[in-house]
Amino acid sequence: MAARNAEAAIEAFSEKPGSFSSLVTDIRLGRGKSGWELAKHLRGTSPTFPVVYISGDSAVHWGVEGVPESIMITKPFAMPQIITALYTA
């Protein structure tokens, strides 16, 4: 499922949390919450929920901002990197 921003993703997750198996999010999501905040919100409801971040310039903040046991993939990336990250997350 794709969401136009963090708020839409949170709403979709809140409505049917069992239909989601993981989160792949950019860090910069435009107006509103960031990918960091989105992941923290989802982890607040499901502490082991797999999270994969993608970013072109925010990867340096992953250690401080990212949720524990998450994965960071820097841009540009190849789709197999996402697949591997989801498999291992």
N, C-alpha and C positions, 0 to 999 in steps of 0.2 A: 504494500500500500504506500502510496506517495502522499505527502501532505505539503501544503503550500507554505506552512510556517510551524513553529514549535507549538503554538496554541492549538492549531488544528490537529497536530499529532497527539497532543495530550488528550484532547476531546475524543478522538477516535479510540485511543488506548483505554480511556476511562469507560467508554461504552461497551467495549468487548475485549478486555485484557487477555482473555484466553485465546484469542485469535492471532496474537502476535508472538513470534518466537525470538525476535531480536530487534535491535535498533541499529541502523546505519544512518549516521547523520553528519552533515557538514557542521562546522563550528559557527560560521556566519550565516544566519538564516534571515537576514533582513531585519525589519522592525520587530520588536518584541524580544522574546527569550532567545538565547543562543543555544547552540547544540550542547554546550556544557550544561546549561540549566535544564534542557530537555532530558538529558541522560540522568541527571540527579533526580529529577522528578519521577521518572520511570523506575529508577532504582529505589526510590522511597517507597514504592508500592510493591516492588518485586526485587529484593536485594541481590539476586543472582542473575538478573536479566542481562543477557549478552549485549554488549555495546561495542560498536565499531565506529570510530570517528574518522572522517576524512577532512583534510585541510591543506590549503596551499601555503598558509603563513602562520597558522596558530599552533602548529605541532610542538613548538618550543615550550608551550604552556601546559602540555598534556600532563606532566608529572604533578603539577599543582592543581590544575582545573579538572582533569579527567577523573572519572569514577574508577575505583580499584578494579583490577582484573579486566580492564578494557583494552582495546587495541587501537592504535593510531596508524593510519595509512596516509602518506603525504601525496599531494597532487604533483605532477600527473601520475596516475596509476593505471594499471591494466585490470580489467574485470576479474581475471583469475586471482588477483590479490584480495578482492572483496570476498570471493567464494572461499578461499583458504582461511581468511580471517573469521568468517562466519562458522566454518567448520571447527576451528580451534577455540572459538570464543565460548 
